Amino acid sequence: MAEGSFSATEMSESSSRAEDPVIRILLIGRKGSGKSSSGNTILGEKRFKVGLKHDAEIHEEVTQIRGKQVSVIECPDLLDPDLNEEQLEKMKEQLVSGCSAGLSSVLLTVPLEKPLQNEQEILDYIKCLFGPEVQKYIMILFTHECESDQTIAEPQTQHDHADLQRLMTECGGKFHCFNNRIKSDDQIQQLLMKIEGKMLENGGKFIMKQLKRSNSKANLVNFSEESPAADPDL
């Protein structure tokens, strides 16, 4: 799991060379995995409502962090059995529309204190919706809520080791850890540096190339990478 952090050289390079003025983050994960709390941690204030039982809406909030616009998109559990087909299709349209300007990172929230559930299926769903290239931009965000003023660098989880290892491998070994009970600029800055380092490695944001609409439903045809020079946000 040592791959979860970038070297000081990589971080400095990402800061100086990945000069994208907009960081757009998509939060995915199962219900109760800490998406809303993590979004609020990134934003520095409570914008997303925590604990909604039946949420079928894509929510987006924006803030400024050290001169950069940071946009956080929260996606409900796409595999929630309580969603009907109409709600799911509407949510997919909102998701594709909200991500059409490009994604800097896709964060899969995984709670440290609970066993894995449908995280692998959610990853498969996102890759089916966005295309296989999105995998290069996915990072695991381990979430926990510890009362002590403490952040963690390495996840000490209750997950089955084999399942977790497969999930980590599929996400390229990249991860970050959030303590959503504390306010820490460091854990946010480290996350953003990892995201920028990943964009640098991938040659820019993940950009939607084509969108096809059929019977008022949005269907993704092709997602692919875009070089920084061609990114409209650069």
Disulfide bonds with the S-S distance in Angstrom:
none
